[in-house]
């Protein structure tokens, strides 16, 4: 199996075999991360710069830990205090960083396409840690790894993605990945939070939780992204929870062994019942956090191999 990409900008360019390559390598890193000695040398001698133009806890921390465990020199740039605040353009910042010869650049940006633009201006490998409403590829990959480990497979499952689909890059990346892996994807949410033309992605759309969750193997809840909303998309959080928040009563419509997921951060009592989120028999939310480190280690490892052997690609 091969992975010959210079960057990881989205799920869309990845073939199913390449997705499997990342997940198989990430499985090995899960084992490493559970040992007392957690260090490897895949990024030894390489420099990783994390540029987060949006606030992040889970993603930034896991990329930092992933790089350190693989032996990279890791630098976190405080973008709120950077020269961008003094009027420097994103391209100027990219050129400045490029002159420092980094090997891996991890970028989160509020505008769709900004990470792709950066990738065109630098000589290093770029990883998209979330760009606007566009994509969040490592989140989809860690979700896929979580599902595969919990269900024993990543194909022909009934997977329900529920909530704020319209503003979610997590939803978009998961729809692309799960579709490539031959799953049946259902989207559940109010019409105001469902993007136009979404059925073109080969998904089923529901505005009723009972109907959409019926027989689902995986229930993936999404955060209400109020920072991306510019109007009244929901009547109230209380009404939203009543109709679309996941609780035991609604989960009962899913398959008996259905797992519950959420990319975080969670709004308890809005998107999901707090007790259900903490139910170790149904919820795999903490496993998602663990898988995030392993998946980001695998992604950076594979890209680093391409950096070191650009003419040959990567064979795993």
Secondary structure by P-SEA (a helix, b strand, c coil): cccccccccccccccaaaaaaaaaaaaaaaaaaacccccccccccbbbbbbbcccccaaaaaaaaaaaaaccbbbbbccccccccccccaaaaaaaaaaacccbbbbbbcccaaaaaaaaccccbbbcccccccccaaaaaaaaaaaaaacccccccbbbbbccccccaaaaaaaaaaaaaccbbbbbcccccccccccccbbbbbcccccccccccbbbbbccccccccccccccaaaaaaccccccccccccccbbbbbbcccccccccccccccccccccaaaaaaaaaaaaaaaaaaaaaaaaacccccccc
